[in-house]
Amino acid sequence: MLTIQDSVAVITGGSGGIGKALAKYWLEQGGKVVIADIMADALETAESELKKISDDVISVTCNVTAEDDCAKLAKRAIDEFGQINLVAPFAGITGDGLFIKTDRETGKVSGKMSLEQFQKVIDINITGVFLTVRECAEQMINNDCRGLICLVSSTGSLGTAGQINYSSSKAAMSVMPKVMTAEFFRRGFADKIRCMAVAPGYVGTPMVKNMDEKIINNILQQVPISRLIEPEEVVSLVAELYRNEAMAGETVFIHGGLRLGSKG
Ligand SMILES: NC(=O)c1ccc[n+]([C@@H]2O[C@H](COP(=O)([O-])OP(=O)(O)OC[C@H]3O[C@@H](n4cnc5c(N)ncnc54)[C@H](O)[C@@H]3O)[C@@H](O)[C@H]2O)c1
């Protein structure tokens, strides 16, 4: 079992939501943290907040879709703390809409999701994760680090209407841990660097809280535990996956029972 004390977490999307909750927990457990985000102001606020827990936190402004930014982020973590033990590429966005819209009266197509709307989500949620993980894995291997790459998928990976871009990107997050684990196994270091994904249902972060209240209430009617998941509950799962070195190559759902059928 690994311990968090003195271990180093690199967290993208670290200025808010699940990323910031993870940073807070990691510091409380005696770990060290590099938070990265595209929102420089929010990142600065998060860093000062986290510094109240521990000085072992730095922030790096980073656009995860930029190759150079991701390389600098991974290098900075090594320069500052000497190792990387947890990679949590949690920067992500939604960009909801129907992929094809029809007019209710004529039945004819009245609109289409633009290429831009599709591609923006794919760029941040897949390419951004690929770049973050590739650069951090390079540093982990070259600096002989032990730990976990923990991606974030979603129940959306099973397919959600109005989210062809987001659902597709999150389905990719469920397959990446398998590819990485298989590649690391071939090269003989899968016992040192593992990869997993967590797949939350609806979590009470800005991503969900900014949705229409009516939509949230409708969603909650389909959640057996009758509430949103707390960011801290997702963080607790990430921490367990980090500690438990038998966990590799899989996606673990945390959704309060969402989509498990009718109330019967
Ligand atoms: N909230 C949920 O219900 C939920 C459910 C399942 C999965 N997830 C996933 O968890 C992750 C975190 O979500 P959250 O709810 O904390 O969302 P959030 O919106 O609170 O945080 C996402 C962060 O990513 C940052 N970001 C966006 N684009 C970026 C870029 N190009 N480069 C760097 N940073 C960028 C944002 O500034 C923001 O701080 C996302 O990948 C999301 O898809 C969330």
PDBQT file of the ligand as one rigid body, heavy atoms in Angstrom, charges set to zero:
ROOT
HETATM    1  N1  LIG A 301     -18.966  17.552 -11.922  1.00  0.00    +0.000 N 
HETATM    2  C1  LIG A 301     -19.382  16.385 -12.361  1.00  0.00    +0.000 C 
HETATM    3  O1  LIG A 301     -20.551  16.010 -12.187  1.00  0.00    +0.000 OA
HETATM    4  C2  LIG A 301     -18.454  15.459 -13.076  1.00  0.00    +0.000 A 
HETATM    5  C3  LIG A 301     -18.909  14.147 -13.329  1.00  0.00    +0.000 A 
HETATM    6  C4  LIG A 301     -18.066  13.268 -13.997  1.00  0.00    +0.000 A 
HETATM    7  C5  LIG A 301     -16.816  13.688 -14.409  1.00  0.00    +0.000 A 
HETATM    8  N2  LIG A 301     -16.416  14.956 -14.162  1.00  0.00    +0.000 N 
HETATM    9  C6  LIG A 301     -15.107  15.362 -14.647  1.00  0.00    +0.000 C 
HETATM   10  O2  LIG A 301     -14.285  15.753 -13.561  1.00  0.00    +0.000 OA
HETATM   11  C7  LIG A 301     -13.341  16.732 -14.013  1.00  0.00    +0.000 C 
HETATM   12  C8  LIG A 301     -13.423  17.944 -13.090  1.00  0.00    +0.000 C 
HETATM   13  O3  LIG A 301     -14.735  18.446 -13.185  1.00  0.00    +0.000 OA
HETATM   14  P1  LIG A 301     -15.325  19.523 -12.163  1.00  0.00    +0.000 P 
HETATM   15  O4  LIG A 301     -16.716  19.148 -11.901  1.00  0.00    +0.000 OA
HETATM   16  O5  LIG A 301     -14.385  19.713 -11.043  1.00  0.00    +0.000 OA
HETATM   17  O6  LIG A 301     -15.359  20.757 -13.136  1.00  0.00    +0.000 OA
HETATM   18  P2  LIG A 301     -14.997  22.294 -12.907  1.00  0.00    +0.000 P 
HETATM   19  O7  LIG A 301     -15.620  23.008 -14.044  1.00  0.00    +0.000 OA
HETATM   20  O8  LIG A 301     -15.327  22.704 -11.507  1.00  0.00    +0.000 OA
HETATM   21  O9  LIG A 301     -13.409  22.273 -13.058  1.00  0.00    +0.000 OA
HETATM   22  C9  LIG A 301     -12.766  22.063 -14.283  1.00  0.00    +0.000 C 
HETATM   23  C10 LIG A 301     -11.512  22.917 -14.312  1.00  0.00    +0.000 C 
HETATM   24  O10 LIG A 301     -10.831  22.689 -15.557  1.00  0.00    +0.000 OA
HETATM   25  C11 LIG A 301     -10.268  23.931 -15.951  1.00  0.00    +0.000 C 
HETATM   26  N3  LIG A 301      -9.974  23.931 -17.395  1.00  0.00    +0.000 N 
HETATM   27  C12 LIG A 301     -10.864  24.006 -18.417  1.00  0.00    +0.000 A 
HETATM   28  N4  LIG A 301     -10.202  24.043 -19.594  1.00  0.00    +0.000 NA
HETATM   29  C13 LIG A 301      -8.871  23.986 -19.313  1.00  0.00    +0.000 A 
HETATM   30  C14 LIG A 301      -7.689  23.982 -20.098  1.00  0.00    +0.000 A 
HETATM   31  N5  LIG A 301      -7.734  24.044 -21.442  1.00  0.00    +0.000 N 
HETATM   32  N6  LIG A 301      -6.494  23.900 -19.475  1.00  0.00    +0.000 NA
HETATM   33  C15 LIG A 301      -6.420  23.845 -18.125  1.00  0.00    +0.000 A 
HETATM   34  N7  LIG A 301      -7.517  23.865 -17.317  1.00  0.00    +0.000 NA
HETATM   35  C16 LIG A 301      -8.719  23.921 -17.908  1.00  0.00    +0.000 A 
HETATM   36  C17 LIG A 301     -11.318  24.954 -15.567  1.00  0.00    +0.000 C 
HETATM   37  O11 LIG A 301     -10.779  26.255 -15.502  1.00  0.00    +0.000 OA
HETATM   38  C18 LIG A 301     -11.805  24.416 -14.235  1.00  0.00    +0.000 C 
HETATM   39  O12 LIG A 301     -11.101  24.980 -13.144  1.00  0.00    +0.000 OA
HETATM   40  C19 LIG A 301     -13.707  17.039 -15.469  1.00  0.00    +0.000 C 
HETATM   41  O13 LIG A 301     -12.879  16.304 -16.320  1.00  0.00    +0.000 OA
HETATM   42  C20 LIG A 301     -15.134  16.547 -15.576  1.00  0.00    +0.000 C 
HETATM   43  O14 LIG A 301     -15.466  16.187 -16.883  1.00  0.00    +0.000 OA
HETATM   44  C21 LIG A 301     -17.209  15.852 -13.493  1.00  0.00    +0.000 A 
ENDROOT
TORSDOF 0
